[in-house]
Amino acid sequence: MAMTDAQLERYSRHIILGEVGVKGQKKLLGAKVLIIGAGGLGAPAAMYLAAAGVGTIGIADADTVDLSNLQRQIIHATADVGKAKVKSAEETMRAMNPDVEVKTYQIFVNSTNIRELVREYDFVIDGTDNFPAKFLINDACVMEKKPFCHAGIIRFKGQLMTYIPGKGPCYRCVFKNPPPKDAVPTCKQAGVIGAMGGVIGSLQTMEAIKYIVGVGENLTGTLLTYDALKNDFHAVKLPKADGSCPVCGENPSITELIDYEQAACDLKSSH
């Protein structure tokens, strides 16, 4: 696949990087990334993936744009209030880069549809804001052997980790099971500084790009945390993959996906 003159110019700052070059940019143009959640994390992730020239970007979210979203969900504008988030996101991404194919899924992602959804993608970005969704995404990606990047933000803090099949612990290895309903406040209850979505969502995009191009080290076996008030990034080395993990272990006991009880911010919304 030969790149056009316009593409060579658009991606010139990638191409001059020895780690990327024309070969790496072609990998991005041929890649497929799915974002689940078009909110605080998914918004910057989608914009940077589109800008980078990732060829196919899927975005799944059942919600519509609310005025309270605009403090952090930068892919949406005031005129988009009331519009489906996936439609608003698609319009922004297409305007940014016509090279990109955007696939939208205005659905509640659940145990009945997620495996089929993730199956056609090379990498999954978890932009959801509740534990049931995160465990569902983890389990589906493990079952479908798909790499994904988990992230979470609340108040002035954020965290992320990446799962690559066969190369480290999955989310369930680390966090075991969802906490009881209402045991942990949601972003709606506790608040979140808007720029935190940009910091952590952009790092999720970087994880996807590194994986696709095949450069650097992913956050596999590492939980990266960020405290904005203290200006502190901290990399926490995680234990190795748990051989007794009920989903990625040697003898998995979870062979069917589970829809756990949703917290106040449900699967359709995202930070």
C-alpha positions in Angstrom: 0.0 0.0 0.0 1.6 3.2 -1.2 1.0 6.3 0.8 -0.3 9.4 -1.0 1.6 12.7 -0.9 -1.1 14.1 1.4 -0.6 11.2 3.8 3.2 11.6 3.7 2.8 15.2 4.7 0.0 14.6 7.3 2.0 12.0 9.1 5.5 13.5 8.5 6.3 14.0 12.2 5.6 10.2 12.7 7.5 9.2 9.6 10.8 11.0 10.6 10.8 9.0 13.9 13.2 6.1 13.5 10.9 4.0 15.7 7.9 4.6 13.4 8.9 5.5 9.8 6.7 4.7 6.8 6.5 1.1 7.9 5.1 2.0 11.3 2.7 4.5 9.8 1.3 1.9 7.4 0.8 -0.4 10.4 -1.3 2.4 12.0 -3.3 2.9 8.8 -4.1 -0.8 8.7 -5.0 -1.2 12.4 -8.3 -1.4 14.1 -8.9 0.0 17.6 -12.1 -0.2 19.6 -13.0 2.4 22.3 -15.7 1.5 24.8 -17.0 4.7 26.2 -17.0 8.1 24.4 -16.5 10.1 27.6 -13.7 11.6 29.6 -11.1 8.9 28.6 -12.6 7.9 25.3 -12.8 11.4 24.0 -9.1 12.3 23.9 -8.2 8.7 23.0 -10.5 8.8 20.0 -9.1 12.2 18.8 -5.5 11.2 19.1 -6.1 7.8 17.4 -7.8 9.6 14.5 -5.0 12.2 14.3 -2.4 9.3 14.3 -4.1 7.7 11.3 -5.4 4.5 12.9 -7.3 3.1 10.0 -10.4 1.9 11.7 -11.7 3.2 15.0 -14.8 1.7 16.6 -16.5 3.7 19.4 -19.3 2.2 21.5 -21.5 4.2 23.9 -25.3 4.2 24.4 -25.5 7.7 25.9 -26.2 11.2 24.6 -24.2 14.3 25.2 -25.1 16.2 28.4 -24.0 19.7 29.3 -22.2 18.3 32.4 -20.0 16.2 30.0 -18.4 19.2 28.3 -16.1 20.0 31.2 -13.9 17.0 30.2 -15.3 15.1 27.2 -13.5 17.3 24.6 -14.7 15.4 21.5 -18.2 16.9 22.0 -19.2 20.6 21.7 -22.0 22.7 23.1 -24.0 22.3 19.9 -23.9 18.5 20.4 -25.9 18.5 23.7 -28.7 15.9 23.2 -26.9 14.2 20.3 -25.7 10.6 20.5 -22.2 10.6 21.8 -21.0 8.1 19.2 -22.4 10.4 16.4 -20.8 13.5 17.9 -17.5 11.6 18.2 -17.7 10.4 14.7 -18.3 13.9 13.3 -15.3 15.3 15.1 -13.0 12.4 14.1 -14.0 12.5 10.4 -13.5 16.3 10.3 -10.1 15.8 11.8 -8.9 13.0 9.5 -10.8 11.7 6.4 -8.3 8.8 6.2 -10.0 7.2 9.2 -13.0 4.8 9.0 -15.2 5.3 12.1 -17.6 2.6 13.2 -20.2 3.6 15.7 -22.1 1.4 18.1 -24.9 3.2 20.0 -25.5 0.3 22.3 -25.3 -0.8 25.9 -22.2 -3.1 25.9 -23.1 -6.2 27.8 -22.4 -9.9 28.1 -24.5 -10.7 25.0 -22.7 -8.5 22.5 -19.2 -7.6 23.7 -17.4 -10.7 22.4 -18.7 -10.1 18.9 -17.8 -6.4 19.3 -14.2 -6.9 20.3 -13.5 -9.8 17.9 -12.8 -7.7 14.8 -10.4 -5.2 16.5 -6.6 -5.4 17.2 -6.7 -3.4 20.4 -9.4 -2.3 22.9 -9.4 0.9 25.0 -11.5 0.8 28.1 -13.0 4.2 28.6 -15.8 3.2 31.0 -16.2 4.5 34.6 -17.5 1.6 36.7 -16.2 -1.8 37.9 -18.8 -4.0 36.3 -17.9 -2.7 32.9 -14.2 -3.0 33.5 -14.5 -6.7 34.6 -16.7 -7.4 31.6 -14.2 -5.8 29.2 -11.4 -7.7 30.8 -13.1 -11.1 30.6 -14.3 -10.6 27.0 -10.8 -9.6 25.9 -9.2 -12.5 27.7 -11.6 -14.9 26.1 -11.1 -13.4 22.6 -7.3 -13.1 23.1 -7.4 -9.3 22.5 -5.0 -6.8 24.1 -6.6 -3.9 25.9 -5.7 -0.9 28.1 -7.7 -0.4 31.3 -7.9 3.1 32.9 -9.8 4.9 35.6 -10.0 8.5 36.8 -11.6 10.1 39.8 -11.0 13.5 41.5 -7.4 14.3 40.8 -6.1 10.8 40.3 -5.8 8.3 37.5 -4.4 4.9 36.7 -3.9 2.6 33.8 -2.5 -0.8 32.9 -2.3 -2.9 29.7 -3.2 -6.6 29.2 -1.5 -8.4 26.4 -2.5 -12.1 26.0 0.2 -14.4 27.4 2.4 -11.5 28.6 1.2 -10.5 32.0 -1.7 -10.4 34.5 -5.2 -9.5 33.4 -7.3 -7.0 35.3 -9.0 -9.8 37.2 -5.6 -11.2 38.3 -5.0 -7.9 40.0 -8.4 -6.7 41.3 -10.1 -10.1 41.7 -13.8 -9.1 41.8 -15.9 -6.0 41.6 -16.4 -4.3 44.9 -19.9 -4.3 46.4 -22.4 -1.9 44.9 -21.9 1.7 46.2 -18.7 0.8 48.1 -16.7 3.1 45.8 -18.0 6.5 44.7 -18.5 7.2 41.1 -17.1 10.2 39.3 -20.6 11.7 39.4 -20.6 11.4 43.2 -16.9 12.3 43.8 -16.1 14.6 41.0 -13.2 14.6 38.5 -10.9 17.3 37.3 -11.5 17.6 33.5 -7.9 17.5 32.3 -7.4 14.2 34.1 -9.3 12.5 31.2 -6.8 14.1 28.8 -3.7 12.9 30.7 -4.9 9.3 31.2 -6.8 9.0 27.9 -3.8 10.2 25.9 -1.6 7.6 27.7 -4.1 4.9 26.7 -3.7 6.0 23.1 0.1 5.8 23.5 -0.3 2.2 24.7 -2.3 1.4 21.6 0.1 3.1 19.2 3.1 1.4 20.8 1.4 -2.0 20.5 0.4 -1.5 16.9 3.8 -0.2 15.7 5.7 -2.7 17.9 8.0 -0.3 19.7 8.8 0.5 23.3 7.4 -1.2 26.4 3.7 -1.5 27.2 2.3 -1.2 30.7 2.1 -5.0 30.8 2.5 -6.2 34.4 2.7 -2.5 35.5 0.0 -0.2 37.0 0.8 3.4 36.3 -0.8 5.8 38.7 -0.9 9.6 38.6 -1.7 12.1 41.4 -2.2 15.5 39.8 -2.1 17.4 43.2 1.3 15.9 44.0 2.6 15.9 40.4 3.5 12.3 40.9 3.6 9.4 38.4 4.2 6.1 40.0 4.8 2.7 38.3 3.6 -0.2 40.4 5.1 -3.5 39.5 2.3 -6.1 39.5 2.5 -9.8 40.3 2.8 -12.2 37.5 -0.3 -13.6 35.9 -2.2 -15.7 38.4 -2.3 -19.3 37.4 -5.4 -19.7 39.4 -7.2 -16.7 37.9 -10.8 -17.7 37.1 -10.6 -16.2 33.6 -7.0 -16.2 32.3 -5.6 -19.0 34.5 -4.7 -22.6 33.6 -8.2 -23.9 34.5 -10.6 -21.0 34.1 -13.9 -21.3 36.0 -15.4 -18.2 34.3 -16.3 -19.5 30.8 -19.4 -17.3 30.3 -19.5 -13.6 30.7 -21.2 -12.0 33.7 -23.2 -8.8 33.9 -22.6 -7.6 37.4 -25.0 -5.2 39.1 -24.4 -1.7 37.8 -23.4 1.2 40.0 -25.0 4.7 39.8 -23.0 5.6 36.7 -23.9 2.7 34.4 -22.2 1.1 31.4 -23.6 3.6 28.9 -21.7 6.5 30.5 -18.0 7.1 30.7 -16.3 9.3 33.3 
